[in-house]
């Protein structure tokens, strides 16, 4: 009975190693897209800054009015 568990563990370890190797190979193919992600991140940050500059006062006023409208116990 113990021998069956050993064989099962060995098969599981081999399967896990093959799966890890497959993911490592796939990861190497996607490493060249870092500049694209940097561009997307910078554009998103730029949009947030532009929207904040344009509507910052209105958003602050909206938040202040909402907080004032909350009634405690």
MARLO-404726 format. One record per residue: residue number from 1; residue in one letter; chain; z, y, x of N, C-alpha, C, O in turn. Coordinates in pm, 1 decimal, decimal comma. Last residue first. Layout:
% MARLO-404726
<node><i>NUM</i><aa>a</aa><ch>A</ch><n_w>Z</n_w><n_v>Y</n_v><n_u>X</n_u><ca_w>Z</ca_w><ca_v>Y</ca_v><ca_u>X</ca_u><c_w>Z</c_w><c_v>Y</c_v><c_u>X</c_u><o_w>Z</o_w><o_v>Y</o_v><o_u>X</o_u></node>
...
END
This chain:
% MARLO-404726
<node><i>73</i><aa>x</aa><ch>A</ch><n_w>1483,3</n_w><n_v>5833,4</n_v><n_u>-2622,5</n_u><ca_w>1582,3</ca_w><ca_v>5793,0</ca_v><ca_u>-2722,9</ca_u><c_w>1695,7</c_w><c_v>5891,2</c_v><c_u>-2737,6</c_u><o_w>1786,0</o_w><o_v>5869,7</o_v><o_u>-2818,5</o_u></node>
<node><i>72</i><aa>x</aa><ch>A</ch><n_w>1208,6</n_w><n_v>6071,7</n_v><n_u>-2574,8</n_u><ca_w>1299,1</ca_w><ca_v>5966,1</ca_v><ca_u>-2535,4</ca_u><c_w>1400,2</c_w><c_v>5933,9</c_v><c_u>-2644,4</c_u><o_w>1402,5</o_w><o_v>6000,3</o_v><o_u>-2748,0</o_u></node>
<node><i>71</i><aa>x</aa><ch>A</ch><n_w>876,1</n_w><n_v>6135,1</n_v><n_u>-2633,1</n_u><ca_w>1013,5</ca_w><ca_v>6164,3</ca_v><ca_u>-2675,7</ca_u><c_w>1100,5</c_w><c_v>6044,4</c_v><c_u>-2642,2</c_u><o_w>1069,1</o_w><o_v>5930,7</o_v><o_u>-2677,3</o_u></node>
<node><i>70</i><aa>x</aa><ch>A</ch><n_w>601,5</n_w><n_v>6284,1</n_v><n_u>-2488,5</n_u><ca_w>680,5</ca_w><ca_v>6162,2</ca_v><ca_u>-2495,0</ca_u><c_w>823,7</c_w><c_v>6200,0</c_v><c_u>-2531,5</c_u><o_w>884,4</o_w><o_v>6286,3</o_v><o_u>-2468,1</o_u></node>
<node><i>69</i><aa>x</aa><ch>A</ch><n_w>477,3</n_w><n_v>6525,3</n_v><n_u>-2444,9</n_u><ca_w>472,6</ca_w><ca_v>6469,3</ca_v><ca_u>-2579,1</ca_u><c_w>555,2</c_w><c_v>6343,2</c_v><c_u>-2596,5</c_u><o_w>576,9</o_w><o_v>6299,4</o_v><o_u>-2709,5</o_u></node>
<node><i>68</i><aa>x</aa><ch>A</ch><n_w>491,0</n_w><n_v>6568,4</n_v><n_u>-2175,2</n_u><ca_w>573,9</ca_w><ca_v>6650,6</ca_v><ca_u>-2261,6</ca_u><c_w>581,5</c_w><c_v>6592,9</c_v><c_u>-2402,1</c_u><o_w>682,1</o_w><o_v>6610,3</o_v><o_u>-2470,8</o_u></node>
<node><i>67</i><aa>x</aa><ch>A</ch><n_w>293,7</n_w><n_v>6389,3</n_v><n_u>-2092,7</n_u><ca_w>433,8</ca_w><ca_v>6365,1</ca_v><ca_u>-2053,6</ca_u><c_w>527,4</c_w><c_v>6445,2</c_v><c_u>-2141,7</c_u><o_w>633,4</o_w><o_v>6395,5</o_v><o_u>-2179,7</o_u></node>
<node><i>66</i><aa>x</aa><ch>A</ch><n_w>67,4</n_w><n_v>6511,9</n_v><n_u>-2200,0</n_u><ca_w>102,4</ca_w><ca_v>6376,0</ca_v><ca_u>-2241,9</ca_u><c_w>248,3</c_w><c_v>6346,4</c_v><c_u>-2210,3</c_u><o_w>318,8</o_w><o_v>6285,7</o_v><o_u>-2291,0</o_u></node>
<node><i>65</i><aa>x</aa><ch>A</ch><n_w>61,4</n_w><n_v>6754,2</n_v><n_u>-2062,9</n_u><ca_w>77,8</ca_w><ca_v>6753,8</ca_v><ca_u>-2209,2</ca_u><c_w>119,8</c_w><c_v>6616,1</c_v><c_u>-2258,6</c_u><o_w>200,7</o_w><o_v>6606,0</o_v><o_u>-2350,9</o_u></node>
<node><i>64</i><aa>x</aa><ch>A</ch><n_w>17,5</n_w><n_v>6655,2</n_v><n_u>-1802,4</n_u><ca_w>138,6</ca_w><ca_v>6731,8</ca_v><ca_u>-1833,5</ca_u><c_w>164,7</c_w><c_v>6732,9</c_v><c_u>-1984,1</c_u><o_w>278,4</o_w><o_v>6714,4</o_v><o_u>-2027,4</o_u></node>
<node><i>63</i><aa>x</aa><ch>A</ch><n_w>-236,3</n_w><n_v>6537,7</n_v><n_u>-1831,3</n_u><ca_w>-121,1</ca_w><ca_v>6456,5</ca_v><ca_u>-1794,5</ca_u><c_w>9,2</c_w><c_v>6526,9</c_v><c_u>-1831,4</c_u><o_w>100,5</o_w><o_v>6464,6</o_v><o_u>-1885,6</o_u></node>
<node><i>62</i><aa>x</aa><ch>A</ch><n_w>-390,6</n_w><n_v>6763,8</n_v><n_u>-1892,7</n_u><ca_w>-386,2</ca_w><ca_v>6651,7</ca_v><ca_u>-1986,0</ca_u><c_w>-263,7</c_w><c_v>6564,1</c_v><c_u>-1958,6</c_u><o_w>-195,5</o_w><o_v>6521,5</o_v><o_u>-2051,8</o_u></node>
<node><i>61</i><aa>x</aa><ch>A</ch><n_w>-356,4</n_w><n_v>6912,5</n_v><n_u>-1658,3</n_u><ca_w>-309,0</ca_w><ca_v>6966,1</ca_v><ca_u>-1786,3</ca_u><c_w>-295,4</c_w><c_v>6854,7</c_v><c_u>-1889,7</c_u><o_w>-198,7</o_w><o_v>6852,0</o_v><o_u>-1965,9</o_u></node>
<node><i>60</i><aa>x</aa><ch>A</ch><n_w>-484,7</n_w><n_v>6743,2</n_v><n_u>-1477,0</n_u><ca_w>-342,8</ca_w><ca_v>6776,0</ca_v><ca_u>-1458,9</ca_u><c_w>-282,6</c_w><c_v>6827,1</c_v><c_u>-1589,4</c_u><o_w>-171,4</o_w><o_v>6789,5</o_v><o_u>-1626,4</o_u></node>
<node><i>59</i><aa>x</aa><ch>A</ch><n_w>-744,9</n_w><n_v>6745,7</n_v><n_u>-1580,9</n_u><ca_w>-670,0</ca_w><ca_v>6620,3</ca_v><ca_u>-1575,7</ca_u><c_w>-520,6</c_w><c_v>6645,6</c_v><c_u>-1559,1</c_u><o_w>-438,9</o_w><o_v>6576,9</o_v><o_u>-1620,4</o_u></node>
<node><i>58</i><aa>x</aa><ch>A</ch><n_w>-814,3</n_w><n_v>7014,6</n_v><n_u>-1544,5</n_u><ca_w>-809,0</ca_w><ca_v>6958,2</ca_v><ca_u>-1679,7</ca_u><c_w>-728,3</c_w><c_v>6828,1</c_v><c_u>-1682,6</c_u><o_w>-652,3</o_w><o_v>6803,9</o_v><o_u>-1776,3</o_u></node>
<node><i>57</i><aa>x</aa><ch>A</ch><n_w>-806,3</n_w><n_v>7031,0</n_v><n_u>-1263,9</n_u><ca_w>-718,6</ca_w><ca_v>7113,8</ca_v><ca_u>-1346,6</ca_u><c_w>-703,4</c_w><c_v>7057,6</c_v><c_u>-1487,3</c_u><o_w>-593,3</o_w><o_v>7053,6</o_v><o_u>-1542,2</o_u></node>
<node><i>56</i><aa>x</aa><ch>A</ch><n_w>-1008,5</n_w><n_v>6842,1</n_v><n_u>-1190,0</n_u><ca_w>-869,4</ca_w><ca_v>6825,5</ca_v><ca_u>-1149,2</ca_u><c_w>-772,6</c_w><c_v>6904,4</c_v><c_u>-1234,8</c_u><o_w>-668,3</o_w><o_v>6852,5</o_v><o_u>-1274,7</o_u></node>
<node><i>55</i><aa>x</aa><ch>A</ch><n_w>-1281,2</n_w><n_v>6836,1</n_v><n_u>-1227,4</n_u><ca_w>-1197,1</ca_w><ca_v>6819,7</ca_v><ca_u>-1346,2</ca_u><c_w>-1049,2</c_w><c_v>6806,8</c_v><c_u>-1311,6</c_u><o_w>-970,8</o_w><o_v>6764,1</o_v><o_u>-1396,5</o_u></node>
<node><i>54</i><aa>x</aa><ch>A</ch><n_w>-1400,2</n_w><n_v>6887,0</n_v><n_u>-977,2</n_u><ca_w>-1455,9</ca_w><ca_v>6946,6</ca_v><ca_u>-1098,1</ca_u><c_w>-1357,6</c_w><c_v>6943,0</c_v><c_u>-1214,3</c_u><o_w>-1351,4</o_w><o_v>7038,1</o_v><o_u>-1292,2</o_u></node>
<node><i>53</i><aa>x</aa><ch>A</ch><n_w>-1249,5</n_w><n_v>6741,2</n_v><n_u>-795,0</n_u><ca_w>-1266,3</ca_w><ca_v>6885,8</ca_v><ca_u>-774,7</ca_u><c_w>-1313,2</c_w><c_v>6953,0</c_v><c_u>-902,9</c_u><o_w>-1270,5</o_w><o_v>7064,2</o_v><o_u>-933,9</o_u></node>
<node><i>52</i><aa>x</aa><ch>A</ch><n_w>-1279,0</n_w><n_v>6485,6</n_v><n_u>-900,6</n_u><ca_w>-1145,3</ca_w><ca_v>6544,2</ca_v><ca_u>-892,4</ca_u><c_w>-1153,9</c_w><c_v>6695,1</c_v><c_u>-876,2</c_u><o_w>-1075,5</o_w><o_v>6769,0</o_v><o_u>-935,9</o_u></node>
<node><i>51</i><aa>x</aa><ch>A</ch><n_w>-1554,2</n_w><n_v>6445,0</n_v><n_u>-866,7</n_u><ca_w>-1497,2</ca_w><ca_v>6447,4</ca_v><ca_u>-1001,6</ca_u><c_w>-1358,6</c_w><c_v>6512,4</c_v><c_u>-1002,2</c_u><o_w>-1325,2</o_w><o_v>6586,2</o_v><o_u>-1095,0</o_u></node>
<node><i>50</i><aa>x</aa><ch>A</ch><n_w>-1563,2</n_w><n_v>6452,1</n_v><n_u>-583,0</n_u><ca_w>-1639,8</ca_w><ca_v>6547,9</ca_v><ca_u>-663,4</ca_u><c_w>-1582,6</c_w><c_v>6558,4</c_v><c_u>-804,7</c_u><o_w>-1564,6</o_w><o_v>6668,6</o_v><o_u>-856,3</o_u></node>
<node><i>49</i><aa>x</aa><ch>A</ch><n_w>-1397,9</n_w><n_v>6235,4</n_v><n_u>-517,0</n_u><ca_w>-1364,0</ca_w><ca_v>6370,1</ca_v><ca_u>-471,0</ca_u><c_w>-1436,3</c_w><c_v>6475,4</c_v><c_u>-554,4</c_u><o_w>-1377,0</o_w><o_v>6576,5</o_v><o_u>-592,0</o_u></node>
<node><i>48</i><aa>x</aa><ch>A</ch><n_w>-1538,9</n_w><n_v>6024,1</n_v><n_u>-633,2</n_u><ca_w>-1402,7</ca_w><ca_v>6052,7</ca_v><ca_u>-677,5</ca_u><c_w>-1363,7</c_w><c_v>6195,0</c_v><c_u>-638,5</c_u><o_w>-1303,3</o_w><o_v>6267,0</o_v><o_u>-718,1</o_u></node>
<node><i>47</i><aa>x</aa><ch>A</ch><n_w>-1775,2</n_w><n_v>6033,8</n_v><n_u>-482,0</n_u><ca_w>-1778,5</ca_w><ca_v>6057,4</ca_v><ca_u>-626,9</ca_u><c_w>-1640,9</c_w><c_v>6091,7</c_v><c_u>-681,5</c_u><o_w>-1628,1</o_w><o_v>6179,3</o_v><o_u>-767,1</o_u></node>
<node><i>46</i><aa>x</aa><ch>A</ch><n_w>-1672,9</n_w><n_v>5967,4</n_v><n_u>-227,4</n_u><ca_w>-1735,7</ca_w><ca_v>6097,9</ca_v><ca_u>-252,3</ca_u><c_w>-1741,4</c_w><c_v>6132,0</c_v><c_u>-400,1</c_u><o_w>-1715,5</o_w><o_v>6245,8</o_v><o_u>-439,2</o_u></node>
<node><i>45</i><aa>x</aa><ch>A</ch><n_w>-1593,1</n_w><n_v>5704,4</n_v><n_u>-269,8</n_u><ca_w>-1492,4</ca_w><ca_v>5805,2</ca_v><ca_u>-236,8</ca_u><c_w>-1547,0</c_w><c_v>5945,4</c_v><c_u>-261,0</c_u><o_w>-1475,1</o_w><o_v>6032,5</o_v><o_u>-309,7</o_u></node>
<node><i>44</i><aa>x</aa><ch>A</ch><n_w>-1847,2</n_w><n_v>5592,9</n_v><n_u>-312,0</n_u><ca_w>-1746,2</ca_w><ca_v>5588,5</ca_v><ca_u>-418,4</ca_u><c_w>-1638,2</c_w><c_v>5692,7</c_v><c_u>-394,0</c_u><o_w>-1596,2</o_w><o_v>5761,9</o_v><o_u>-486,8</o_u></node>
<node><i>43</i><aa>x</aa><ch>A</ch><n_w>-1963,1</n_w><n_v>5635,1</n_v><n_u>-61,8</n_u><ca_w>-2021,5</ca_w><ca_v>5698,5</ca_v><ca_u>-180,2</ca_u><c_w>-1922,0</c_w><c_v>5700,2</c_v><c_u>-295,7</c_u><o_w>-1913,8</o_w><o_v>5798,7</o_v><o_u>-369,1</o_u></node>
<node><i>42</i><aa>x</aa><ch>A</ch><n_w>-1796,7</n_w><n_v>5474,3</n_v><n_u>98,1</n_u><ca_w>-1802,2</ca_w><ca_v>5618,6</ca_v><ca_u>121,3</ca_u><c_w>-1860,9</c_w><c_v>5692,5</c_v><c_u>0,8</c_u><o_w>-1813,6</o_w><o_v>5800,5</o_v><o_u>-34,7</o_u></node>
<node><i>41</i><aa>x</aa><ch>A</ch><n_w>-1853,9</n_w><n_v>5219,8</n_v><n_u>-9,0</n_u><ca_w>-1717,4</ca_w><ca_v>5273,0</ca_v><ca_u>-10,9</ca_u><c_w>-1717,8</c_w><c_v>5424,1</c_v><c_u>5,9</c_u><o_w>-1646,1</o_w><o_v>5494,4</o_v><o_u>-65,3</o_u></node>
<node><i>40</i><aa>x</aa><ch>A</ch><n_w>-2128,2</n_w><n_v>5196,5</n_v><n_u>45,5</n_u><ca_w>-2081,1</ca_w><ca_v>5191,3</ca_v><ca_u>-92,6</ca_u><c_w>-1941,3</c_w><c_v>5250,6</c_v><c_u>-103,8</c_u><o_w>-1912,9</o_w><o_v>5324,1</o_v><o_u>-198,3</o_u></node>
<node><i>39</i><aa>x</aa><ch>A</ch><n_w>-2117,9</n_w><n_v>5207,1</n_v><n_u>330,1</n_u><ca_w>-2191,1</ca_w><ca_v>5308,2</ca_v><ca_u>253,3</ca_u><c_w>-2144,1</c_w><c_v>5312,3</c_v><c_u>108,3</c_u><o_w>-2122,2</o_w><o_v>5420,5</o_v><o_u>53,7</o_u></node>
<node><i>38</i><aa>x</aa><ch>A</ch><n_w>-1976,1</n_w><n_v>4974,4</n_v><n_u>384,5</n_u><ca_w>-1920,8</ca_w><ca_v>5103,6</ca_v><ca_u>425,8</ca_u><c_w>-1987,7</c_w><c_v>5215,8</c_v><c_u>346,6</c_u><o_w>-1920,8</o_w><o_v>5308,8</o_v><o_u>301,4</o_u></node>
<node><i>37</i><aa>x</aa><ch>A</ch><n_w>-2154,1</n_w><n_v>4785,2</n_v><n_u>290,4</n_u><ca_w>-2024,3</ca_w><ca_v>4800,8</ca_v><ca_u>223,4</ca_u><c_w>-1957,7</c_w><c_v>4932,0</c_v><c_u>261,0</c_u><o_w>-1890,4</o_w><o_v>4993,8</o_v><o_u>178,6</o_u></node>
<node><i>36</i><aa>x</aa><ch>A</ch><n_w>-2363,0</n_w><n_v>4824,9</n_v><n_u>474,8</n_u><ca_w>-2385,8</ca_w><ca_v>4843,4</ca_v><ca_u>331,8</ca_u><c_w>-2255,7</c_w><c_v>4864,3</c_v><c_u>256,2</c_u><o_w>-2247,3</o_w><o_v>4950,3</o_v><o_u>168,5</o_u></node>
<node><i>35</i><aa>x</aa><ch>A</ch><n_w>-2246,8</n_w><n_v>4754,7</n_v><n_u>720,5</n_u><ca_w>-2285,8</ca_w><ca_v>4894,3</ca_v><ca_u>694,7</ca_u><c_w>-2313,1</c_w><c_v>4922,4</c_v><c_u>546,9</c_u><o_w>-2288,2</o_w><o_v>5033,3</o_v><o_u>499,6</o_u></node>
<node><i>34</i><aa>x</aa><ch>A</ch><n_w>-2208,5</n_w><n_v>4468,9</n_v><n_u>676,9</n_u><ca_w>-2094,5</ca_w><ca_v>4560,6</ca_v><ca_u>683,3</ca_u><c_w>-2137,7</c_w><c_v>4705,5</c_v><c_u>661,2</c_u><o_w>-2069,1</o_w><o_v>4776,0</o_v><o_u>587,2</o_u></node>
<node><i>33</i><aa>x</aa><ch>A</ch><n_w>-2386,1</n_w><n_v>4260,8</n_v><n_u>674,5</n_u><ca_w>-2393,7</ca_w><ca_v>4356,1</ca_v><ca_u>565,6</ca_u><c_w>-2278,1</c_w><c_v>4456,0</c_v><c_u>566,2</c_u><o_w>-2253,0</o_w><o_v>4521,2</o_v><o_u>464,8</o_u></node>
<node><i>32</i><aa>x</aa><ch>A</ch><n_w>-2369,9</n_w><n_v>4053,8</n_v><n_u>856,2</n_u><ca_w>-2452,9</ca_w><ca_v>4167,8</ca_v><ca_u>890,1</ca_u><c_w>-2455,9</c_w><c_v>4276,9</c_v><c_u>785,4</c_u><o_w>-2523,1</o_w><o_v>4378,1</o_v><o_u>805,6</o_u></node>
<node><i>31</i><aa>x</aa><ch>A</ch><n_w>-2232,0</n_w><n_v>3832,7</n_v><n_u>764,2</n_u><ca_w>-2157,7</ca_w><ca_v>3930,2</ca_v><ca_u>843,9</ca_u><c_w>-2239,4</c_w><c_v>4055,6</c_v><c_u>871,9</c_u><o_w>-2180,9</o_w><o_v>4157,3</o_v><o_u>909,1</o_u></node>
<node><i>30</i><aa>x</aa><ch>A</ch><n_w>-2347,0</n_w><n_v>3623,9</n_v><n_u>630,7</n_u><ca_w>-2316,5</ca_w><ca_v>3743,9</ca_v><ca_u>554,3</ca_u><c_w>-2250,5</c_w><c_v>3853,6</c_v><c_u>636,5</c_u><o_w>-2216,4</o_w><o_v>3958,4</o_v><o_u>581,8</o_u></node>
<node><i>29</i><aa>x</aa><ch>A</ch><n_w>-2371,2</n_w><n_v>3413,1</n_v><n_u>808,1</n_u><ca_w>-2493,3</ca_w><ca_v>3470,6</ca_v><ca_u>754,3</ca_u><c_w>-2466,0</c_w><c_v>3603,2</c_v><c_u>683,7</c_u><o_w>-2555,2</o_w><o_v>3687,7</o_v><o_u>677,6</o_u></node>
<node><i>28</i><aa>x</aa><ch>A</ch><n_w>-2111,1</n_w><n_v>3332,6</n_v><n_u>856,1</n_u><ca_w>-2185,5</ca_w><ca_v>3395,9</ca_v><ca_u>965,0</ca_u><c_w>-2312,1</c_w><c_v>3463,5</c_v><c_u>912,9</c_u><o_w>-2355,5</o_w><o_v>3563,3</o_v><o_u>970,3</o_u></node>
<node><i>27</i><aa>x</aa><ch>A</ch><n_w>-2037,3</n_w><n_v>3203,0</n_v><n_u>622,5</n_u><ca_w>-1978,6</ca_w><ca_v>3332,2</ca_v><ca_u>652,8</ca_u><c_w>-2054,3</c_w><c_v>3405,9</c_v><c_u>761,9</c_u><o_w>-2061,1</o_w><o_v>3528,8</o_v><o_u>760,5</o_u></node>
<node><i>26</i><aa>x</aa><ch>A</ch><n_w>-2168,1</n_w><n_v>2959,5</n_v><n_u>642,0</n_u><ca_w>-2212,3</ca_w><ca_v>3053,6</ca_v><ca_u>539,4</ca_u><c_w>-2158,6</c_w><c_v>3193,1</c_v><c_u>569,2</c_u><o_w>-2227,4</o_w><o_v>3291,9</o_v><o_u>543,8</o_u></node>
<node><i>25</i><aa>x</aa><ch>A</ch><n_w>-2018,4</n_w><n_v>2839,9</n_v><n_u>846,4</n_u><ca_w>-2161,2</ca_w><ca_v>2865,3</ca_v><ca_u>865,9</ca_u><c_w>-2211,4</c_w><c_v>2967,6</c_v><c_u>766,1</c_u><o_w>-2290,3</o_w><o_v>3054,8</o_v><o_u>802,4</o_u></node>
<node><i>24</i><aa>x</aa><ch>A</ch><n_w>-1769,6</n_w><n_v>2827,5</n_v><n_u>719,5</n_u><ca_w>-1784,2</ca_w><ca_v>2905,6</ca_v><ca_u>842,5</ca_u><c_w>-1930,6</c_w><c_v>2937,1</c_v><c_u>869,9</c_u><o_w>-1963,7</o_w><o_v>3048,1</o_v><o_u>911,8</o_u></node>
<node><i>23</i><aa>x</aa><ch>A</ch><n_w>-1823,8</n_w><n_v>2654,4</n_v><n_u>507,4</n_u><ca_w>-1788,3</ca_w><ca_v>2793,5</ca_v><ca_u>479,0</ca_u><c_w>-1801,6</c_w><c_v>2881,1</c_v><c_u>602,9</c_u><o_w>-1841,1</o_w><o_v>2997,3</o_v><o_u>592,3</o_u></node>
<node><i>22</i><aa>x</aa><ch>A</ch><n_w>-1875,0</n_w><n_v>2418,6</n_v><n_u>653,2</n_u><ca_w>-1978,3</ca_w><ca_v>2475,6</ca_v><ca_u>567,6</ca_u><c_w>-1949,3</c_w><c_v>2621,8</c_v><c_u>537,3</c_u><o_w>-2040,1</o_w><o_v>2704,8</o_v><o_u>540,9</o_u></node>
<node><i>21</i><aa>x</aa><ch>A</ch><n_w>-1628,5</n_w><n_v>2374,9</n_v><n_u>773,6</n_u><ca_w>-1745,4</ca_w><ca_v>2401,4</ca_v><ca_u>857,5</ca_u><c_w>-1857,4</c_w><c_v>2464,4</c_v><c_u>776,5</c_u><o_w>-1927,2</o_w><o_v>2553,4</o_v><o_u>825,2</o_u></node>
<node><i>20</i><aa>x</aa><ch>A</ch><n_w>-1473,0</n_w><n_v>2321,5</n_v><n_u>546,6</n_u><ca_w>-1442,4</ca_w><ca_v>2438,2</ca_v><ca_u>629,3</ca_u><c_w>-1561,9</c_w><c_v>2474,4</c_v><c_u>716,9</c_u><o_w>-1593,2</o_w><o_v>2592,4</o_v><o_u>732,7</o_u></node>
<node><i>19</i><aa>x</aa><ch>A</ch><n_w>-1593,1</n_w><n_v>2080,3</n_v><n_u>464,4</n_u><ca_w>-1595,8</ca_w><ca_v>2196,6</ca_v><ca_u>377,1</ca_u><c_w>-1569,4</c_w><c_v>2325,3</c_v><c_u>455,5</c_u><o_w>-1635,9</o_w><o_v>2426,5</o_v><o_u>433,2</o_u></node>
<node><i>18</i><aa>x</aa><ch>A</ch><n_w>-1530,7</n_w><n_v>1912,0</n_v><n_u>678,3</n_u><ca_w>-1670,9</ca_w><ca_v>1939,8</ca_v><ca_u>645,6</ca_u><c_w>-1683,1</c_w><c_v>2064,7</c_v><c_u>559,3</c_u><o_w>-1773,6</o_w><o_v>2145,7</o_v><o_u>579,3</o_u></node>
<node><i>17</i><aa>x</aa><ch>A</ch><n_w>-1249,8</n_w><n_v>1916,4</n_v><n_u>658,9</n_u><ca_w>-1315,1</ca_w><ca_v>1967,3</ca_v><ca_u>780,2</ca_u><c_w>-1461,4</c_w><c_v>1999,5</c_v><c_u>753,6</c_u><o_w>-1511,9</o_w><o_v>2101,7</o_v><o_u>800,0</o_u></node>
<node><i>16</i><aa>x</aa><ch>A</ch><n_w>-1213,5</n_w><n_v>1791,7</n_v><n_u>411,2</n_u><ca_w>-1166,2</ca_w><ca_v>1928,5</ca_v><ca_u>430,7</ca_u><c_w>-1232,7</c_w><c_v>1991,8</c_v><c_u>553,4</c_u><o_w>-1267,8</o_w><o_v>2109,8</o_v><o_u>550,3</o_u></node>
<node><i>15</i><aa>x</aa><ch>A</ch><n_w>-1312,0</n_w><n_v>1537,8</n_v><n_u>466,9</n_u><ca_w>-1376,2</ca_w><ca_v>1620,5</ca_v><ca_u>364,2</ca_u><c_w>-1339,5</c_w><c_v>1767,6</c_v><c_u>382,6</c_u><o_w>-1424,3</o_w><o_v>1856,0</o_v><o_u>371,0</o_u></node>
<node><i>14</i><aa>x</aa><ch>A</ch><n_w>-1121,5</n_w><n_v>1455,9</n_v><n_u>654,6</n_u><ca_w>-1262,4</ca_w><ca_v>1466,6</ca_v><ca_u>692,7</ca_u><c_w>-1338,4</c_w><c_v>1554,2</c_v><c_u>594,5</c_u><o_w>-1420,6</o_w><o_v>1636,3</o_v><o_u>635,3</o_u></node>
<node><i>13</i><aa>x</aa><ch>A</ch><n_w>-889,8</n_w><n_v>1457,5</n_v><n_u>497,0</n_u><ca_w>-896,6</ca_w><ca_v>1544,0</ca_v><ca_u>614,5</ca_u><c_w>-1041,6</c_w><c_v>1563,1</c_v><c_u>658,4</c_u><o_w>-1081,0</o_w><o_v>1673,7</o_v><o_u>695,4</o_u></node>
<node><i>12</i><aa>x</aa><ch>A</ch><n_w>-959,2</n_w><n_v>1261,4</n_v><n_u>309,0</n_u><ca_w>-932,0</ca_w><ca_v>1397,4</ca_v><ca_u>265,1</ca_u><c_w>-943,3</c_w><c_v>1495,1</c_v><c_u>382,1</c_u><o_w>-1000,2</o_w><o_v>1603,3</o_v><o_u>367,4</o_u></node>
<node><i>11</i><aa>x</aa><ch>A</ch><n_w>-974,4</n_w><n_v>1036,8</n_v><n_u>473,8</n_u><ca_w>-1093,5</ca_w><ca_v>1083,0</ca_v><ca_u>401,3</ca_u><c_w>-1076,9</c_w><c_v>1226,6</c_v><c_u>355,0</c_u><o_w>-1171,5</o_w><o_v>1305,2</o_v><o_u>361,4</o_u></node>
<node><i>10</i><aa>x</aa><ch>A</ch><n_w>-707,5</n_w><n_v>1026,3</n_v><n_u>555,4</n_u><ca_w>-812,8</ca_w><ca_v>1043,6</ca_v><ca_u>655,2</ca_u><c_w>-941,0</c_w><c_v>1093,7</c_v><c_u>588,8</c_u><o_w>-1008,2</o_w><o_v>1182,4</o_v><o_u>641,4</o_u></node>
<node><i>9</i><aa>x</aa><ch>A</ch><n_w>-576,9</n_w><n_v>980,3</n_v><n_u>314,7</n_u><ca_w>-548,7</ca_w><ca_v>1104,2</ca_v><ca_u>388,7</ca_u><c_w>-657,5</c_w><c_v>1131,7</c_v><c_u>490,9</c_u><o_w>-696,1</o_w><o_v>1246,8</o_v><o_u>511,3</o_u></node>
<node><i>8</i><aa>x</aa><ch>A</ch><n_w>-680,6</n_w><n_v>727,9</n_v><n_u>252,5</n_u><ca_w>-703,9</ca_w><ca_v>841,2</ca_v><ca_u>163,6</ca_u><c_w>-680,8</c_w><c_v>974,3</c_v><c_u>233,4</c_u><o_w>-756,2</o_w><o_v>1069,6</o_v><o_u>213,7</o_u></node>
<node><i>7</i><aa>x</aa><ch>A</ch><n_w>-575,8</n_w><n_v>579,4</n_v><n_u>463,3</n_u><ca_w>-721,3</ca_w><ca_v>592,1</ca_v><ca_u>450,1</ca_u><c_w>-754,6</c_w><c_v>711,2</c_v><c_u>360,5</c_u><o_w>-847,1</o_w><o_v>786,9</o_v><o_u>389,8</o_u></node>
<node><i>6</i><aa>x</aa><ch>A</ch><n_w>-304,3</n_w><n_v>606,7</n_v><n_u>398,9</n_u><ca_w>-354,2</ca_w><ca_v>654,7</ca_v><ca_u>527,7</ca_u><c_w>-504,9</c_w><c_v>674,9</c_v><c_u>522,2</c_u><o_w>-556,1</o_w><o_v>775,8</o_v><o_u>570,7</o_u></node>
<node><i>5</i><aa>x</aa><ch>A</ch><n_w>-288,2</n_w><n_v>481,7</n_v><n_u>152,6</n_u><ca_w>-258,7</ca_w><ca_v>624,5</ca_v><ca_u>161,4</ca_u><c_w>-312,6</c_w><c_v>683,2</c_v><c_u>290,8</c_u><o_w>-361,2</o_w><o_v>796,3</o_v><o_u>292,6</o_u></node>
<node><i>4</i><aa>x</aa><ch>A</ch><n_w>-348,7</n_w><n_v>220,3</n_v><n_u>229,4</n_u><ca_w>-437,3</ca_w><ca_v>292,1</ca_v><ca_u>137,6</ca_u><c_w>-414,0</c_w><c_v>442,1</c_v><c_u>141,1</c_u><o_w>-508,5</o_w><o_v>520,5</o_v><o_u>133,4</o_u></node>
<node><i>3</i><aa>x</aa><ch>A</ch><n_w>-125,9</n_w><n_v>151,0</n_v><n_u>381,5</n_u><ca_w>-254,1</ca_w><ca_v>163,4</ca_v><ca_u>448,0</ca_u><c_w>-353,5</c_w><c_v>239,2</c_v><c_u>359,4</c_u><o_w>-435,0</o_w><o_v>315,6</o_v><o_u>411,3</o_u></node>
<node><i>2</i><aa>x</aa><ch>A</ch><n_w>75,0</n_w><n_v>123,7</n_v><n_u>194,9</n_u><ca_w>81,6</ca_w><ca_v>238,7</ca_v><ca_u>283,9</ca_u><c_w>-51,7</c_w><c_v>261,2</c_v><c_u>354,2</c_u><o_w>-88,2</o_w><o_v>375,0</o_v><o_u>383,7</o_u></node>
<node><i>1</i><aa>x</aa><ch>A</ch><n_w>0,0</n_w><n_v>-118,3</n_v><n_u>82,2</n_u><ca_w>0,0</ca_w><ca_v>0,0</ca_v><ca_u>0,0</ca_u><c_w>0,0</c_w><c_v>124,5</c_v><c_u>86,5</c_u><o_w>-68,5</o_w><o_v>221,7</o_v><o_u>54,5</o_u></node>
END
